[in-house]
Amino acid sequence: MDDDTITNYVNKSLLEDLEVSNSIDISYNGQDALNYLEAQNKVGNVPDLLLLDIYMPNMNAFEFLDAYKSSSSLTKKTSVVILTSSTVEQDHEMAKSYNVAGYLLKPLTREKLEQILHMI
């Protein structure tokens, strides 16, 4: 999930080129992602991985994670990896408090994707 169209395009292209997923869906903010996860949960099609940027409109990553964690309608089987441009140490520490599967700096690369796949 990222609000930047170019970042989403590049990430999706890399994921498709490496053939690591049958389906790649994009949300541009936290609320859209929650709605998507709820819809997928209802049909038993919960994603394995969610790449999450910290700074997004309407709902930042930590607000999303609060809502995700407290939702009783979501199966918590999705691994969340923060993929961000933030080098702020407080963001990294905050992410640790949410027990995310990983915290990586943009851009997504083949090597970082391999790291992610080993994290989950």
Secondary structure as GFF3:
##gff-version 3
##sequence-region A 1 120
A	DSSP	alpha_helix	5	17	.	.	.	ID=ss1
A	DSSP	alpha_helix	30	42	.	.	.	ID=ss2
A	DSSP	beta_strand	49	52	.	.	.	ID=ss3
A	DSSP	alpha_helix	61	70	.	.	.	ID=ss4
A	DSSP	beta_strand	79	84	.	.	.	ID=ss5
A	DSSP	alpha_helix	89	97	.	.	.	ID=ss6
A	DSSP	beta_strand	102	105	.	.	.	ID=ss7
A	DSSP	alpha_helix	110	119	.	.	.	ID=ss8
###
